Every structure is written in structure tokens, then in C-alpha cells.
Amino acid sequence: MTTSQSKAPAPEVKDCPVCKGTGEVSRTVRVGRRHRPVGQQTGLCLNCLGSGQAPD
């Protein structure tokens, strides 16, 4: 006799709205007296803590 196991559907995972699912966010780096932008620095997304998934 065989039994079939029915699995519950996996919950749909949504991307984090802040980092768009990448887990990283970019900030403009400014230097000098006039604070001119020279580039961007990436860091960990504090909304999802780098997982890329929307927090509950």
C-alpha cells in the first residue's frame, strides 16, 4: 500500500521594496568642501538584513 503525501504550497516570497531583492543598497559618497559626489558605496540592506526577501 502506498501513501501519497500532499505538500502544502510554499508561501510566495516577495522581493524587498528597498533593495529590490539584491540585499544591497547604494549611497552616494560626497567629498570636499562643496560636497561633490564622487561615486557610490554599497552596503547591507537594513530593511531585510541582506536576504533580499520582504520582511513580514
C-alpha positions in Angstrom: 0.0 0.0 0.0 1.4 3.4 -1.0 0.6 6.7 0.6 0.8 9.9 -1.2 2.0 12.9 0.8 0.4 16.2 -0.1 2.7 19.1 0.4 1.3 22.5 1.4 2.0 25.2 -1.2 5.1 27.2 -0.4 4.4 30.8 0.6 5.2 33.2 -2.2 8.4 35.1 -1.4 8.3 38.8 -2.3 11.4 41.0 -3.0 12.3 43.6 -0.5 11.0 47.0 -1.7 14.1 48.9 -0.5 16.8 46.9 -2.2 14.6 45.2 -4.9 15.8 41.7 -3.9 19.6 42.3 -4.2 20.3 42.6 -0.5 22.5 45.7 -1.1 21.8 49.4 -1.2 23.9 52.2 -2.7 24.6 55.6 -1.2 26.4 58.5 -2.9 29.8 59.3 -1.4 30.4 63.1 -1.2 33.8 64.7 -0.6 35.3 68.2 -0.3 34.1 71.5 1.0 31.3 71.7 -1.6 30.3 68.0 -1.0 30.6 67.0 -4.7 29.6 63.4 -5.4 32.5 61.1 -6.4 30.8 57.7 -6.5 28.7 55.2 -4.7 29.3 52.9 -1.8 27.2 49.7 -1.4 26.2 48.3 1.9 23.9 45.8 3.5 20.2 46.5 3.3 18.9 47.2 6.8 15.3 46.5 5.9 15.8 42.8 5.0 19.3 42.4 6.5 20.7 41.3 3.2 18.4 38.4 2.5 16.6 40.2 -0.4 13.2 39.0 0.8 10.5 41.3 2.1 10.2 41.2 5.9 7.0 40.1 7.5 
